């Protein structure tokens, strides 16, 4: 019951590839980022070996709420203030292209049903301002005034992001891994990397998001693990929430699956200090809060069939670290998505691969690890 609902779906055996000996690139992490990076490199003709400590998609990529959202963890107005309107729009367009790319690869693991960012009294002005900023820069968004019961009792409006999607994340990443293996990537599951020193490769890519702890001291300082907790109900009688919903600065998020199960996560602000952890375990207080919230959304107490924790990584400025590590010429990183890893992981894995191949994209400058890390010799 404490296993991820997404991971309970049977997984097909991955194609076996045996490179043997040194390779061009070693990728650490069998989630969306690692598989995306490895696929891009292999399709360009490089020899790639990917290591996963457990099984493909077993970390955050198979333990999240199943949201496929454009954008960053910071709001669009915050991105405009930090980078300027032109760069902010370019970053949002980058994530939209990543979503389109996901659609070409994911099959029925992705449904482009849109998403709703809900605003209560406290958030209404900020959410409305975000809508105006998006529309002002020519990005698609719709304002929703009429929310219906029971949402109207709490929320005053919402932004509909029409291009967003609902994801079966484990199915998606497993398919991405299979495609990478078919392109020639050697995938070594149940192989934990404790040290980078003995890896025989020209380049090493760390793609472990919140599971980076212990690999490099500077990453331990820069990326903090956060635990998210999720519950899934039995199938409900009707579909009440056909698309991803999120509210309260992302502390609440929920949707229904095609078979009408409610997937609901969040409430970690109930105990923020205890949720800054890499311990994969559920806690009674937050689970009780999630159950209470589920009953409010449904109108009755549901039967819970799955509950689980997942770890994701965050940085001080809530932007990922993507690129070459300062002072470590052969080591690259793509991690720290601050809860927005499903889409960013795909796009940023490709960004690192393109840079290794000698064609760095302009988006890399905004995620440069040098902004928070300092030179440290290998």
N, C-alpha and C positions, 0 to 999 in steps of 0.2 A: 504493500500500500504506500510505502514511502519512496517508491521508484517513480521516475518521471513517466507520465502518461505517454509522452511522445516516444520515449525509448522503449516502451512496451510493444511497439509494432515490430514484427519480425524483420530482421535485417538479412539481406542477401549476402552471400560470401563475396568479398572483394576479389577482383582479378589479382592473381599473384605475379609480381614482378621481382626478379632477383638481379640487382645490379652487380653486387659483389665489389669489394674494394672501395677506393675513394670515389666520390661523386663530385659534381660541380657545386651542388647546393644541398645542404641539409636543412630541412624544415622541422622545427619542434612544435608540435601541436596539431592534433587531428580534428580541429573544428573548422568553421567556415573560413577563417583567415588562412590557416595553413593549407587547406585543400585548394583554396582559390589561388594562392601564391604558387603552390606546386604545379597546378594545372597549367597556369600561364607560362611558367618556366619550361615545363616538359613540352608543351606545344611549340615552343621556340627552339627545341632541340637539345636542351640541357639535360644532363643526368641528375636526377633528383631522388633523394631518399627522405621520407617523412616519418618521424617518430611520434607515436602517441602512447602516453603512459597507460591508458586503459584501452578503450575501443573508440573508433571514430564517432564523433558527436557526443561522447559521454560527458563532456564538461558543460560549459554554459551553452554551447550550441544545441544541446539536447535537453536543456533544463530551464529554458526561459518561457515567457508568456506567449510566444508565437506571433509577435508583431513584426511586420516588415514596413518600417517607416522611413521616409526620406528625412533629411536634415541631420543635425548634430544633437548632442545632449544639451547644449546651450540653445536658448531660444533664437529665433531669427533676428529680433531686434538686438540681442546681445552680440550676435555675430556681425551685424552691421556696425555696431559701435566699436567692436574690436578690430575688424578688418576693413570696414567701409562697405558701401552698398554693392559695388561691382564685385568685390571678392566674395562677399556673403552670398550673392546670387550665384556666382560660379560654383561655390561649394554645394549649395542646394541642388544645382543642376547636376553636379557630379554624383550626388546620392540618387537623384532621379535616374540617371543613366545606369547606376548600379542596380536599381530596382528593375529597370527594363532588361538588363543583362540577366538578373536572377530569373525573370519570367521565361527567358529563352532556355534556361537550364533546368528549372525546377519541376516542370510538368504540373501534375495535380497537387504538388506540395505547396503551391502558392495560389491564392485566390486574390485578385485585385479588386477588393470590395470597398476600399477606402478606409479611413479611420476618423474617429471623432476625438478632438481634444476638448474636454468639458471645462466650463468655468463656473465656479461657485461665486458667492459675493466677494470673497477675498481676492480671487484671481480674475474677475470679470474685466477690469480695466486693462490688465496686462495681456490677457488673451485676445481681447478686441484690438489692442494695439498691434499684436503680432499679425492678426488677420490683415489689418490695414497696411502693414509693412510688406507682407507677402504680395498683396494685390498691387501695391505701389511699385514693386519691382518686377511685375509681370509674371509672378508665380501663381499657379492655380490654387485657389482656396475658395471655400464657400462659407458664409455665415449662417448658422442655424439658430433660429429663435425658439421654434416650437419643438420641445423635446419629449413631451408626453410623460405619462406616469411609468415608473416612479421617479424618473430622473428630474422632472420639473420641480419636485419638492425641494431639491438640493441645488440644482444647477440652473444658471440664468442664460446660458447660451453655449455655443460650441463652434469650433472650426472643423469643417469637414475637409479633410485632405483626400481628394478623390483618387489619387494614384497609389495610395498606400495599400497594404495587403495583409491578409491573414496567412500564416505560415504553419505547416507541420515541420518544425525545424529539424528534427532528427532525420526525417525522410529526405528533406532537401540536402542536408550535408552528406548523408550517405550516398546520395546520387552524385553529388559533386566529387566525393572521394572516388567513386567508381569510375567517373569520367577521367579523373586524374590518373588512376591506375591504368586505364585503357590507353592513355597518352604516354605511358612508360614510367610513371612514378612508382618507386618501391615504397610500399606502406608497411611499416613495422609497428604493429599494434602491441600493446602490453609490454612496451619497452620504455622505461623511464630514463631520461637523461639527467644525470646528477652534475655533470661537468662538461663545459664546452671544449676543454683542452684537447681531448683525444678524438674529436670529431674530424674525420678526414674529408675535408671539403674546402673549396675556395671561399665559399660564402656559407654563413649560418644565419637562419632566420628564426627568431623567437616569436612565435605566434600563439601565445598561451593566455592572452588577456589577463584575467584575474588569477591565473595559476602560475604566474612567473616566479613566485617566491623561491629563493634558494639558488637561482641560476646565476644572477649577477647582483652584487650589492647595490649598484646604482639604480637598477630597476626595482629592487625591494623598497628603496626610498621613494621612488617616483610614482609607483603604481600601488594603490591600496586596494586590497580585496574587500568586496562587499557581498554579503549574503542576501539573496532574494528568496522568498518563500512563496509557493504556489499551491493551490488546491484545484481539483477537478471534480465536478459533481457527476452523478449519474445522468443519463440523457433526460432532458426536461420534456414536458408535453408540447412545448412550442418554442419557436425561435424568437427570443426577445431582443437579442443583441447580435445582429448579423455581421457586424464588423468590429474591429478592435476599438475599445473605448479606453481613455486614460484621463486622469484628473489629479488634482492636488499636487501639482508639480511632478507628476509621475509616480507619486507614492501609492496610487490606486490604479489598477489596470485590469481589464477583463474583456472577454469575448466569448462567443459560442462556436463550437466546432460544427462541421456539417451534420453530425448526428445529434446535435443540440445539447451537448455537454457544456456547462459553464466552466471556463478556465479563468481563474481569478488569482491575482497576486498583488503583493505590495504590503502596506501597513508597517513597513520597517521603521517608520518614524515613531512608532510606539516605543521603540527601544533602539535608538540609533547607535549607541555605543556598543551594544552587544552584536549588532549586525555588521560592524566593521571587522570581519573575520573571514578566514578561508576554511573554516570548519563546515563541512557539508552535513548539517543536521538541522532538523526542524525544532522549533521552540513552542511550547504550549501557549504562551500569551499571544504571539502573533497568529498562530493557527486558530485560536479562538476568535480573534478579531476578524480574520478572513471568513470564518464560518458565519459570524454575525452579519458581516457585510453581504455575503452571498444570500442570506435569508432576506435582507432588505431589498436586494436587486430582484429576487424571484417572487417575493411575497409569501414565502413559506420556508421552513427549514429543509434543506436538501440533504440527500445522502451523499457523503463524500467518498469517492472511490479511489482517488489518488491524492497524495500530498508529498511535496519534495522541496529540497533546497537547491539552489544553484549559486555559483560564485561568479561575479563579474568584477572587472578591474576599473578603477576610476583614478583620475589624475587631479591635481589641485585646480587646474583651470577647466576640467571636464572635456578636454580635447585629447584625442588619442596621440600616442607616440608612434610615429610612422617614419621609418628611414634608417639610415646608418647610425650606429651608436658612436658618439664622440670618443675618440681615442681607441676605438676597436675597429680597425679597417675592414675586417671580414664579417663583422656581426651586425645584423639588421634586426629591427623590431617592428611589430605592428600589434599594438595592444593598448588597453586602457580606454575602452570605448564608452565607459560611464553609463552602461545600460542600453546603448544603441548599436550593439554589435552585429545584429543579423544582417543589416544592409551595409553598414560601414565595414564590417569584416570582409565582405566580398570585395568591395571597392578598394579597400586599403591593402588587402593581400595582393591585388593586381598592381597597385601602385609600387609596392616594394619589388615585385617581380620585374616590372618595367624598368625600374631604376637599376637593378642588377644587370639587366640586358642592355643598359647603356642609353635608355630613352626615358629619363625622369620626367614625370608629368608636373605641371605647374602646381597642382594641389598639394604636392609634398611639402612645399615651403610653409604651409600653415600648420603642419603637424610635426615639424622637425623636432626630434628628441633633444637637440642642443638647447632648446629654450628652457629646459628644466634639468638637464644632465650636464655634467662637467667632464672634461677629459680625464680619463683614467687608463693608464697603460694596461695592456693585457698581461 
